[in-house]
């Protein structure tokens, strides 16, 4: 599988994880903050409880597909980095110039555009692997067992389930998803524009508002849509503020 194919598969997985988790957060935040919304949701509680649980389940499943190292996995974050390493010759000014010309850019302009762009090194790839390993350790420490023991299988005692969830951290999940989104963006920018990779985790801004302006982050769009859906059932304005 080529780098471009692996990157696109990774994008779909990391954006899915964002959407599922931030959709779940919206169904946690808004009813807790607004009694009128909570009352309206309680008119059809079975649906909303099921929807909230399903979103959380899907988020953990998506994270598992990204981080788990099952040899049967067709795509995961390791295979993405292996493609980067195997095709490292793609990430230099000469290759960028050739891609730009193939896309229709004037050859002289393409040469000038690509001349000072970044050349990826094996040390860069090792640094990416090190950062991925750090986040995988966090996933394995606090989240993998939820996926395997609670979401995928039944049978462990309720006390153990509660202990697993008690050890999770919403801000940590946001940072993990922010790192995955930053990794995708860094590799896309490197391939398309020759920019040096920056793996600083994306800081998601969960601001409910009407309309579709603003960020292109899948998680933020999902959060806003889920908020607007809940408030659309009421004759009250959507509050304009950040959520914790």
N, C-alpha and C positions, 0 to 999 in steps of 0.2 A: 504494500500500500504506500503511495507516495506521500510526501510531506503535506502537500495541499489537501489530500483526502483525509489524512489524520487530523489536520488542523480543523477542517470543517466538521468532522465527527466530534472532536473535542468541544468546539463551539456549541454544538447542539446539546451536548451533555451538560456543560457548565451553565448554559442559559436555562436549561430545564431545571437544574437544581436550584438556581436562583428563583425561578418563577414559582416552583412548588413551595419553597421555604417562605418566601415573602408573601405569597398568598395565604399560607398558614398564619403568619404573623398578623396580617390584616384581620383575620377572623378571630384572633386573640385580642388585639389592641382595641378595636372599635367597640365591640359589645361591652368590653370592660370599662371603656371611657364614657359611653353614652347609654343611659338606661332606656331611652326610647328605641334605640337600635336593638338592644338586647330584648326588649319586650316584643319587637316585631319579629326577630329571629325565633323567639320562643313560640310563635304561632305555628312554625314548621320545624321543630327542634331536631327530629330524626335526620332530616336532610342536612342541616348545617353541621351537626355533630359528625355525620359521616363524611361530609365534604372536608371539614377541618382535619379529621384523622387521615383521610386519603391523601391530602396534600402533604402532610408530614411524612407519611409512609413513602410517597413518591420521591420526596427530597432525599431521604436516606437511601433509597434504591439507586437514585442517580449518583449520589456520592460514592456508593459502593462500586458502581460501574467505572467511575473515574479512578479510584484509589486501589481497589482490590487487585491482587496480583495472581489471580487464578490463571493457570496456563491455558484455559479454554477461552479466556476473554479475547474477543476479536479486536477490540479497541480499549485502551486505557491511557492514562497519563504517561506511563513508561514507554508505550509504543509511540506516542507522540514525540517524546524526547529522543527515542532511538532513531526516528525518521529525521529529526533535526541533525543528529550526529552523522547519520549515514549520508545525508544530502547537504553537508555543511558547505559545499562548494556553491550552493545557491545563494549564500548570504555574504556577498562581497560586491564591490562596485561594478565589476565587469558583468557579473550575472544580472544585477539589477538593470544595468544599461541594456542588456540584450532583451530582458523581459519588457522594458518600457518601449523599445523599438518594436517588438512583436505586438504590443498593444496599440501601436499606431503613432507613437511619439516621434517627432522629428529626430533623426539620428544625432545631429549636432546638439540639440537641446538635451537629448537623453544622456549624452556623454557628459555635458556640463552638470546636469542634475545629479548624476550618480557619482561624480568624481570624488566628493568628500564624504560619501556615505560610509556607514559602519561595516567593518569586516568581522563577522562572528568567528570566535576562536574556540578551540577545544576547552580552554579554561572557562569560557562563558558557559558552555554546555555543562561542565562539571559543577559550576555554581548553581545553575538551574536545577540540576539533579539534587544538590544538597538542600536547596530550599524546598523542593518537592518532598524530600525525605523528612524534613522537619514537620511539614503539614500532614504527611502520612502518619507519622508517630502520634500526632494529636488525634487524627481520625481514628486510629487503631485503639488509642487509650480510652476515648470517651464515646465514640459513635459507632464503631464497627459492630460491637456486640448488640447494640439496639437494632441494627439492621438484621443481623443473623439470628439473634435469640428472641427478639420481640416481634419484628416485622415479618420475617420470613418463616418463622416457626412458632409454635405454641408449646406451652408446657412448663415454663419456668415459674416459680412462685411469684405472686403479686409483689411481695416485699422486694424481690430482686429486680423486678421491672421498675418499681419506684426508685430504687437505688441507682439504676442506670440513668434514668431521666434526671434525677437530682444532680448528677455529675455533669450534665450538659450545660453549656453557657451560650446564651443567645448572641452576645457580642463576639464570642469566639467563632460561632458559626458564620456570622456576618464577615468576619475577617478571613475565614477559610474560603468562603465564596468570593470575597474580594480578591484574594490571591489568585484563584482559578481564573477569574475574569481578567485580571491584570496579565497573567501568563498568556492567555489567548491574545489579548490586545498587543502585548509586546512582540509576540511572534508574527502577528499579522502586519504590524507596522514595520518590523524588520524586513519581512519578505516584500512588502509592497512599496515601502518608502525608504528602506535602508537605515532606519533609526536604531540607535543602540537600545537594547532591551532594558526596560525598567519594570521590576517586579513588585513595586510598592503596591500593596493591596488597595483595590478600589474602595473608597469610602461611600457607601450607599446612603443616599438621602431619602428618607421615607416621608415624603411630603404629599399628603392627599390634596388633590386639586382637580378641577374639571378640565376637560380637554386633553390634548395629546402633545403639548409642547414640552420642551425640556429634554431630560436625559434619554439616551438610547439604551440604558441598561435594562435588560429584560426583567430583573427583579423589581426595580423601581416602577416600571410600567405595570407589572402585575399587582404590586401593592396598591398603586393608585386606582387601578381598575376595580380591585376588590373592595377598596374603601368606598369608591363612588357607587358600586353596586349596592352596598349596604345602606348608604345614605339615600339612594334613589327610591328606597321604599318609604321614605319619610318626606314630609313637607318642611324640611329644615335645610339650611345651607350647609355645605361641606366645610368643616373648619380648615383654615389655612395655617397649619403649624407642623413642625417636625415631630415625629414620633420617637420615643426612646428606643 
